[in-house]
Amino acid sequence: MNDDAMDLRSRNKQATREAIGHAALRLAIEQGPNGLALVRVHDIATAAGVSPRTYNNYFSSREEAICAFQADQSRRVGEALRARPAGEGLEEAVIAAVVELYTDPEPDRAGLAMIMSTPALEGEALKAFSMAEEPLAEAIAERTGGDPRADLFPAVTASAVAGAIRVAGRHWLQPGVTGSFAGVLRSALSCVFAAGRGSGEEK
């Protein structure tokens, strides 16, 4: 199989995965506060235009399907940082990469609220956001010339960034918060690096 055929196959698989994930989340939202318990695999597969067998090839649970978009974003965060200009400082590059990745498109507020208000989904989302840590730590280490296996800085920074994404999501959903998610996320990420600068100054 040539590279073009492999790329097409990968794109088709990703499109199927995204279709299933979007269908799962939409159906859960439509069912209301207890939507997760009311959505069946057959319903998700039908809405996505696939068979239940195909669904099972992609996801092992409804929670995993509903949070698929967040998981896919997190897997790409290392690539997003590597794509930033080499001349950018670490703080600027990380913030720009993460904000662009997690706000294009802007999160669906109803979908994020559904995930954050359902314990089983919130736990799956935590796993999804945590997927960003390893690829981001590796990209940070490459940018700073560190060793992610020996140096704590890349891993700690990546973990703090993943935490800032979760906190930004919860804050954005609070009543009275009317700004864009991009603005909230940028502020949360700035806190990560502000804390680092403060630690440096204390030393």
C-alpha positions as CSV (number, residue, x, y, z in Angstrom):
1,M,0.0,0.0,0.0
2,N,1.5,3.3,-1.0
3,D,1.7,6.4,1.2
4,D,-1.3,8.1,-0.5
5,A,-3.5,5.1,0.1
6,M,-2.4,4.9,3.7
7,D,-3.1,8.6,4.2
8,L,-6.6,8.2,2.7
9,R,-7.3,5.2,4.9
10,S,-6.2,7.1,8.0
11,R,-8.3,10.1,7.1
12,N,-11.3,7.8,6.5
13,K,-10.8,6.1,9.9
14,Q,-10.5,9.5,11.6
15,A,-13.7,10.7,9.9
16,T,-15.6,7.7,11.1
17,R,-14.2,8.1,14.6
18,E,-15.3,11.8,14.6
19,A,-18.7,11.0,13.2
20,I,-19.3,8.4,16.0
21,G,-18.1,10.8,18.7
22,H,-20.2,13.7,17.5
23,A,-23.3,11.5,17.2
24,A,-22.8,10.1,20.8
25,L,-22.4,13.6,22.3
26,R,-25.4,15.0,20.4
27,L,-27.7,12.1,21.4
28,A,-26.6,12.5,25.1
29,I,-27.3,16.2,25.0
30,E,-30.7,15.6,23.4
31,Q,-31.7,13.2,26.2
32,G,-31.2,15.8,28.9
33,P,-29.4,15.6,32.3
34,N,-29.5,11.8,32.4
35,G,-28.6,11.5,28.8
36,L,-25.7,9.1,29.2
37,A,-27.8,6.4,30.8
38,L,-30.4,6.7,28.0
39,V,-28.2,6.5,25.0
40,R,-27.6,3.1,23.5
41,V,-24.8,1.9,21.3
42,H,-27.3,1.0,18.5
43,D,-28.6,4.5,18.6
44,I,-25.2,6.0,18.3
45,A,-24.2,3.7,15.5
46,T,-27.4,4.5,13.6
47,A,-27.0,8.3,14.0
48,A,-23.4,8.0,12.8
49,G,-24.3,5.9,9.8
50,V,-22.2,2.9,10.9
51,S,-22.9,-0.6,12.2
52,P,-22.7,-1.5,15.9
53,R,-19.8,-3.7,15.1
54,T,-17.9,-0.7,13.5
55,Y,-18.7,1.3,16.6
56,N,-17.2,-1.4,18.8
57,N,-14.0,-1.3,16.6
58,Y,-13.5,2.3,17.6
59,F,-14.8,2.7,21.2
60,S,-15.1,0.4,24.2
61,S,-17.7,2.6,26.0
62,R,-20.2,5.4,25.4
63,E,-18.1,7.6,27.7
64,E,-15.1,7.1,25.5
65,A,-17.1,7.9,22.4
66,I,-18.6,11.1,23.8
67,C,-15.2,12.4,24.9
68,A,-13.4,11.3,21.7
69,F,-13.0,14.9,20.4
70,Q,-11.1,16.0,23.6
71,A,-8.9,12.9,23.4
72,D,-8.0,13.5,19.8
73,Q,-7.2,17.2,20.5
74,S,-4.9,16.1,23.4
75,R,-3.0,13.6,21.2
76,R,-2.2,16.4,18.8
77,V,-0.9,18.9,21.3
78,G,2.8,17.9,20.9
79,E,2.5,18.4,17.1
80,A,0.9,21.7,17.6
81,L,3.8,23.0,19.7
82,R,6.3,21.6,17.2
83,A,4.6,23.6,14.5
84,R,5.2,26.9,16.3
85,P,8.1,29.1,15.0
86,A,11.4,28.2,16.4
87,G,12.1,31.7,17.5
88,E,9.2,31.9,19.9
89,G,9.8,31.7,23.6
90,L,8.5,28.6,25.3
91,E,5.6,30.5,27.1
92,E,4.4,32.2,23.9
93,A,4.7,29.0,21.9
94,V,2.9,26.8,24.3
95,I,0.0,29.2,24.9
96,A,-0.4,29.9,21.2
97,A,-0.4,26.2,20.3
98,V,-2.8,25.1,23.0
99,V,-5.2,28.0,22.5
100,E,-5.3,27.4,18.7
101,L,-5.8,23.6,19.2
102,Y,-8.5,23.8,21.8
103,T,-10.5,26.7,20.4
104,D,-10.6,25.9,16.7
105,P,-13.5,25.3,16.7
106,E,-14.7,26.9,20.0
107,P,-16.0,24.1,22.3
108,D,-19.7,23.4,22.2
109,R,-20.9,24.9,25.5
110,A,-23.8,22.5,25.9
111,G,-21.6,19.5,25.2
112,L,-18.8,20.6,27.6
113,A,-21.5,21.2,30.3
114,M,-22.8,17.7,29.7
115,I,-19.4,16.2,30.1
116,M,-18.4,18.3,33.2
117,S,-21.7,17.6,35.0
118,T,-21.8,13.9,34.5
119,P,-19.3,12.1,36.8
120,A,-18.6,9.2,34.4
121,L,-18.0,11.6,31.6
122,E,-15.9,13.9,33.7
123,G,-13.7,11.0,34.6
124,E,-13.3,10.1,30.9
125,A,-12.6,13.8,30.0
126,L,-9.9,13.8,32.7
127,K,-8.3,10.9,31.0
128,A,-8.6,12.6,27.6
129,F,-7.0,15.8,28.8
130,S,-4.2,13.8,30.5
131,M,-3.3,12.3,27.2
132,A,-1.8,15.7,26.3
133,E,0.9,15.4,29.0
134,E,3.3,12.9,27.4
135,P,3.4,14.4,23.9
136,L,3.5,17.9,25.2
137,A,6.3,17.0,27.6
138,E,8.3,15.5,24.7
139,A,7.8,18.6,22.6
140,I,8.7,20.9,25.4
141,A,11.9,18.9,26.0
142,E,12.8,19.2,22.3
143,R,12.2,22.9,22.4
144,T,14.3,23.5,25.6
145,G,17.0,20.9,24.9
146,G,16.0,18.9,28.0
147,D,15.6,15.1,28.5
148,P,11.9,14.2,29.4
149,R,13.2,11.1,31.1
150,A,15.7,12.9,33.4
151,D,14.5,16.5,33.6
152,L,11.3,17.2,35.6
153,F,10.6,20.5,33.9
154,P,9.0,19.2,30.7
155,A,6.7,16.8,32.5
156,V,5.7,19.2,35.3
157,T,5.0,22.0,32.8
158,A,2.9,19.6,30.6
159,S,0.9,18.4,33.6
160,A,0.3,22.0,34.7
161,V,-0.9,22.9,31.2
162,A,-3.3,20.0,31.1
163,G,-4.7,21.1,34.4
164,A,-5.1,24.6,33.2
165,I,-7.2,23.4,30.3
166,R,-9.5,21.6,32.6
167,V,-9.8,24.5,35.0
168,A,-10.5,26.9,32.0
169,G,-13.3,24.6,30.9
170,R,-15.0,24.6,34.3
171,H,-14.6,28.4,34.6
172,W,-16.0,29.1,31.2
173,L,-19.1,27.2,32.1
174,Q,-19.8,29.2,35.2
175,P,-22.9,31.5,35.1
176,G,-21.9,35.1,34.2
177,V,-18.8,34.2,32.2
178,T,-19.5,35.6,28.8
179,G,-16.1,35.8,27.2
180,S,-14.7,33.4,24.7
181,F,-13.2,30.1,25.7
182,A,-10.0,31.3,24.0
183,G,-9.7,34.2,26.4
184,V,-10.4,32.1,29.5
185,L,-7.9,29.5,28.3
186,R,-5.2,32.0,27.6
187,S,-5.6,33.5,31.1
188,A,-5.4,30.0,32.7
189,L,-2.3,29.1,30.8
190,S,-0.7,32.4,31.7
191,C,-1.0,31.4,35.3
192,V,1.1,28.3,34.7
193,F,4.0,30.3,33.4
194,A,3.5,33.1,35.9
195,A,3.9,30.6,38.7
196,G,7.1,29.4,37.1
197,R,8.5,32.9,36.9
198,G,7.6,33.5,40.5
199,S,9.4,30.3,41.6
200,G,12.5,31.5,39.6
201,E,12.5,34.8,41.2
202,E,12.2,33.4,44.7
203,K,15.3,31.3,44.1
